Amino acid sequence: METDEDRVNAAVLALLYLTLDRDGRAWKGFDWSVMTRLHDKGMIHNPVGKAKSVLFTEEGIAESERLFRERFAKTIRCARPPSYRGSLCASK
């Protein structure tokens, strides 16, 4: 089977968001080739080393959150008609 590396990269970057801490670090328990590609794209700092976590770049944090929300956030359906002018839906 041929693998779409761009889709794999996006999925891993989104999943790294799950373990992201406020210092911009995430656990690096994914395939090394994917981590290297994310480093090459400027999403994370060099993953090679003894540390069990990897440091995100600012761009990587933003893209990780965007991909996570796009792929895994629940969407909430509005109970109000489209013509309603108040606040429609708040995400949980």
PEPE-V337387 format. One record per residue. PSI is psi in degrees with one decimal (* if undefined). OMEGA is omega in degrees with one decimal (NA if undefined). NEAR is the number of other C-alpha atoms within 12 Angstrom. Layout:
BEGIN
psi: {PSI | PSI}
omega: {OMEGA | OMEGA}
near: {NEAR | NEAR}
END
This chain:
BEGIN
psi: {134.2 | 135.3 | 137.2 | 98.2 | -33.6 | -40.5 | -38.2 | -45.1 | -45.6 | -41.4 | -43.7 | -43.7 | -41.2 | -42.8 | -29.6 | -28.4 | -29.1 | -32.6 | 11.0 | 130.0 | 176.9 | -11.0 | 1.6 | 20.9 | 148.7 | 152.4 | 137.1 | 54.2 | 35.8 | 168.6 | 134.4 | -36.0 | -36.4 | -44.3 | -39.0 | -42.1 | -39.7 | -36.6 | -44.8 | -30.2 | -2.0 | 15.7 | -32.1 | 158.8 | 172.0 | 119.5 | -8.5 | 128.3 | 178.8 | -19.2 | 144.4 | 4.9 | 165.5 | 146.2 | 128.7 | 153.9 | 167.1 | -42.6 | -39.1 | -40.5 | -48.1 | -45.3 | -36.7 | -46.3 | -43.4 | -46.8 | -38.8 | -48.2 | -41.8 | -40.5 | -29.8 | -12.3 | 141.0 | 141.4 | 143.6 | 127.2 | 141.0 | 140.1 | -12.9 | 151.0 | 155.7 | -24.0 | -10.9 | 130.4 | -3.6 | -172.1 | 120.8 | -65.1 | 138.3 | 132.6 | 148.9 | *}
omega: {176.7 | -176.4 | 174.7 | -175.0 | 178.8 | 178.7 | 177.0 | 178.1 | -179.2 | -179.9 | 179.3 | 178.5 | 177.3 | -178.9 | 174.9 | 178.9 | 180.0 | -176.5 | -179.2 | 176.0 | -174.9 | 176.0 | 177.9 | 179.4 | 177.7 | 177.5 | -174.1 | -177.6 | 179.7 | -179.5 | -176.9 | -178.9 | 177.3 | -179.9 | 177.6 | 178.3 | 178.0 | 175.8 | 179.4 | 179.2 | 177.3 | -179.2 | 179.7 | 173.4 | -174.3 | -177.6 | -177.0 | 178.7 | -177.0 | -178.7 | 179.4 | 177.5 | 179.9 | -179.1 | 177.3 | 165.8 | 177.6 | 178.1 | 179.8 | 178.1 | -178.7 | -178.4 | 177.8 | 179.3 | 179.9 | -179.5 | 179.2 | 179.7 | -179.1 | -173.4 | -168.3 | -179.1 | 176.5 | 174.3 | -177.7 | 177.9 | -179.8 | 176.8 | -176.5 | 178.7 | -179.7 | -178.4 | 179.9 | -173.7 | 179.6 | 177.4 | -174.1 | -173.3 | 172.7 | 179.4 | -179.1 | NA}
near: {3 | 6 | 9 | 11 | 18 | 14 | 17 | 21 | 31 | 29 | 28 | 36 | 47 | 31 | 29 | 37 | 34 | 25 | 26 | 27 | 16 | 13 | 14 | 26 | 28 | 33 | 25 | 34 | 20 | 24 | 18 | 18 | 18 | 28 | 34 | 24 | 25 | 38 | 25 | 17 | 21 | 23 | 35 | 37 | 27 | 24 | 31 | 18 | 12 | 9 | 14 | 15 | 25 | 35 | 33 | 35 | 26 | 18 | 20 | 33 | 33 | 22 | 28 | 35 | 29 | 21 | 25 | 25 | 22 | 17 | 19 | 16 | 16 | 12 | 13 | 12 | 13 | 15 | 12 | 13 | 12 | 12 | 10 | 11 | 9 | 11 | 13 | 15 | 16 | 12 | 12 | 9}
END
